Amino acid sequence: MHDHNYDETCDFLRQFFEFTEQNVELRSLVNGGGGGRQLFTRNPQEVVTFCRAQDVPGKGVFMAMATRRVGSHRGRREELCELACVWVDIDIYKLGITREAAIAALNKCPMPPSLIISSGGGVHAYWLLREPLDVSLRDPDEIKEQVDAVLHQLAGVFAGDTVPAQIAAVLRLPGTHNSKTGEMRPVTVLEASWIRYEFADLIEMLGYLGPLLMVPRPRAPAKALSCAASISLKCRPRVASW
């Protein structure tokens, strides 16, 4: 993919992290897990060089949701600085739903996502924050726990994957490619209002918001009870339920 133009990727990162000051982390990962490369920068040319080298079959290029302190070369949770958004990752293939169904559910939200991304395999949605959260505080760690709680709530509302529902997550970078299936599927922006929300308003919304994406689960076939089991169940004392 060395001839691919990553100017749109740079524009996306510039807007996404517009109100932050610390370094953006890009990370390449080998499909199926394993080590990769990291870049900590705000330099567009370094982003282009990194993507040209890492956006290749067998790998994926990801961006960290929170910035890292300038001078740091680690992507650990302890190095986080500013959080520009909250998000949800909807694995449409695992859930057995269409991309259109996921987008429709996201747009039912009273505060619709600022960005909806096709990850080349699923759908990512971001709610950009009007002011980045300072998540560099280490003691106490309440803000990080609060963010993780919000991410899990969003996953519950939209049947999202809970693995990336944590503050140190990395998600696929728009303008690059997803090669997990053997094809180089583009990671693209599907919808973008770029609206920014107050974190407190998102918390208030999630306080009353129920599930918006319902995924039907196949019913397991009923198993016939043996005569002995039937007798045992009838004789079992009743226990109060929650």
BAVO-944610 format. One line per field, with one value per residue (C-alpha): residue in three letters; y, x, z; residue number from 0. Coordinates in steps of 0.02 Angstrom, whole numbers. Layout:
type ALA/...
v Y/...
u X/...
w Z/...
seq NUM/...
// end
This chain:
type MET/HIS/ASP/HIS/ASN/TYR/ASP/GLU/THR/CYS/ASP/PHE/LEU/ARG/GLN/PHE/PHE/GLU/PHE/THR/GLU/GLN/ASN/VAL/GLU/LEU/ARG/SER/LEU/VAL/ASN/GLY/GLY/GLY/GLY/GLY/ARG/GLN/LEU/PHE/THR/ARG/ASN/PRO/GLN/GLU/VAL/VAL/THR/PHE/CYS/ARG/ALA/GLN/ASP/VAL/PRO/GLY/LYS/GLY/VAL/PHE/MET/ALA/MET/ALA/THR/ARG/ARG/VAL/GLY/SER/HIS/ARG/GLY/ARG/ARG/GLU/GLU/LEU/CYS/GLU/LEU/ALA/CYS/VAL/TRP/VAL/ASP/ILE/ASP/ILE/TYR/LYS/LEU/GLY/ILE/THR/ARG/GLU/ALA/ALA/ILE/ALA/ALA/LEU/ASN/LYS/CYS/PRO/MET/PRO/PRO/SER/LEU/ILE/ILE/SER/SER/GLY/GLY/GLY/VAL/HIS/ALA/TYR/TRP/LEU/LEU/ARG/GLU/PRO/LEU/ASP/VAL/SER/LEU/ARG/ASP/PRO/ASP/GLU/ILE/LYS/GLU/GLN/VAL/ASP/ALA/VAL/LEU/HIS/GLN/LEU/ALA/GLY/VAL/PHE/ALA/GLY/ASP/THR/VAL/PRO/ALA/GLN/ILE/ALA/ALA/VAL/LEU/ARG/LEU/PRO/GLY/THR/HIS/ASN/SER/LYS/THR/GLY/GLU/MET/ARG/PRO/VAL/THR/VAL/LEU/GLU/ALA/SER/TRP/ILE/ARG/TYR/GLU/PHE/ALA/ASP/LEU/ILE/GLU/MET/LEU/GLY/TYR/LEU/GLY/PRO/LEU/LEU/MET/VAL/PRO/ARG/PRO/ARG/ALA/PRO/ALA/LYS/ALA/LEU/SER/CYS/ALA/ALA/SER/ILE/SER/LEU/LYS/CYS/ARG/PRO/ARG/VAL/ALA/SER/TRP
v 0/114/216/252/435/459/645/612/510/659/774/653/647/836/861/716/777/961/1018/910/954/793/660/547/363/257/71/-67/-243/-409/-491/-615/-530/-510/-367/-218/-42/118/301/448/608/758/771/733/677/551/486/463/374/259/214/178/57/-26/-24/-186/-360/-455/-298/-162/18/82/245/265/356/452/553/508/629/710/620/456/304/186/153/97/156/254/363/429/617/684/593/667/553/403/261/95/-48/-148/-315/-334/-502/-583/-513/-566/-394/-275/-117/-21/-92/-36/139/156/110/235/374/338/399/566/623/541/497/628/499/329/226/67/-32/-149/-279/-188/-16/107/258/407/543/684/787/976/982/837/749/758/573/594/593/437/454/445/356/401/484/330/218/337/333/142/139/253/144/-12/77/124/-57/-110/13/-36/-220/-169/-267/-248/-283/-106/-30/33/196/132/54/71/65/55/214/284/293/129/-50/-205/-362/-491/-580/-582/-433/-254/-181/8/88/232/372/335/484/637/783/821/882/888/848/885/728/765/771/601/529/603/529/356/365/343/266/85/-35/34/-113/-275/-432/-584/-738/-909/-1012/-1175/-1328/-1389/-1551/-1682/-1722/-1901/-1966/-1966/-1787/-1734/-1808/-1729/-1556/-1572/-1618/-1483/-1345/-1171/-1041/-853/-770/-596
u 0/152/68/-86/-118/-132/-169/-350/-287/-184/-335/-441/-313/-295/-482/-503/-367/-392/-408/-269/-86/8/66/-51/-5/-18/11/28/-23/-2/-167/-218/-113/72/192/200/269/221/232/206/189/89/191/89/240/286/107/116/285/222/62/154/268/137/-25/15/-61/-50/-52/-171/-141/-231/-246/-251/-403/-302/-145/22/137/266/429/346/370/252/69/27/-124/-11/50/-120/-146/-299/-455/-541/-693/-792/-835/-916/-856/-998/-945/-1084/-1023/-1015/-1187/-1260/-1329/-1307/-1205/-1365/-1448/-1302/-1301/-1489/-1473/-1332/-1435/-1580/-1471/-1531/-1351/-1297/-1114/-999/-920/-971/-829/-826/-680/-674/-760/-873/-935/-850/-940/-863/-938/-810/-789/-801/-655/-533/-533/-374/-343/-163/-211/-144/-198/-345/-390/-575/-585/-516/-639/-780/-731/-722/-897/-964/-883/-964/-1132/-1115/-1070/-1229/-1338/-1269/-1222/-1040/-882/-825/-641/-605/-721/-575/-481/-316/-399/-337/-454/-423/-364/-474/-383/-291/-346/-410/-328/-392/-496/-355/-428/-369/-535/-530/-567/-681/-783/-968/-1045/-964/-1050/-897/-1014/-936/-1023/-999/-944/-1069/-1212/-1164/-1163/-1335/-1402/-1335/-1422/-1591/-1549/-1599/-1534/-1552/-1478/-1566/-1484/-1599/-1521/-1565/-1667/-1589/-1697/-1794/-1729/-1851/-1839/-1825/-1958/-1837/-1783/-1965/-2002/-1845/-1896/-2071/-2005/-1872/-1914/-1946/-1811/-1846/-1774/-1702
w 0/-19/-155/-48/-5/184/179/230/377/435/416/518/659/659/683/802/921/884/1065/1137/1157/1195/1073/976/980/823/839/711/761/674/628/761/895/921/929/814/803/893/844/962/863/803/643/485/386/520/514/325/337/475/382/220/311/423/323/233/218/382/491/547/600/755/850/1038/1105/1235/1203/1281/1370/1255/1284/1331/1219/1308/1277/1452/1550/1667/1524/1469/1463/1371/1316/1162/1152/1211/1092/1053/942/862/789/661/594/764/807/640/597/450/451/413/570/677/602/623/808/833/754/872/1014/1088/1068/904/882/809/694/627/553/451/523/374/481/603/652/770/840/930/1037/1033/1191/1193/1313/1325/1493/1594/1628/1683/1867/1949/2129/2143/1981/1986/1815/1727/1818/1772/1588/1590/1666/1528/1394/1466/1471/1286/1248/1337/1242/1072/1097/1084/1112/1293/1256/1189/1319/1423/1425/1352/1199/1020/870/684/600/460/294/326/291/380/308/433/300/173/80/106/165/187/356/309/384/353/442/520/605/712/848/1022/1185/1369/1461/1601/1474/1405/1580/1612/1450/1490/1658/1574/1405/1377/1243/1067/973/1014/945/938/1014/944/1066/1120/1081/1231/1307/1362/1547/1603/1720/1866/1830/1819/1989/2062/1999/2068/2240/2248/2375/2305/2332/2328/2172/2152
seq 0/1/2/3/4/5/6/7/8/9/10/11/12/13/14/15/16/17/18/19/20/21/22/23/24/25/26/27/28/29/30/31/32/33/34/35/36/37/38/39/40/41/42/43/44/45/46/47/48/49/50/51/52/53/54/55/56/57/58/59/60/61/62/63/64/65/66/67/68/69/70/71/72/73/74/75/76/77/78/79/80/81/82/83/84/85/86/87/88/89/90/91/92/93/94/95/96/97/98/99/100/101/102/103/104/105/106/107/108/109/110/111/112/113/114/115/116/117/118/119/120/121/122/123/124/125/126/127/128/129/130/131/132/133/134/135/136/137/138/139/140/141/142/143/144/145/146/147/148/149/150/151/152/153/154/155/156/157/158/159/160/161/162/163/164/165/166/167/168/169/170/171/172/173/174/175/176/177/178/179/180/181/182/183/184/185/186/187/188/189/190/191/192/193/194/195/196/197/198/199/200/201/202/203/204/205/206/207/208/209/210/211/212/213/214/215/216/217/218/219/220/221/222/223/224/225/226/227/228/229/230/231/232/233/234/235/236/237/238/239/240/241
// end
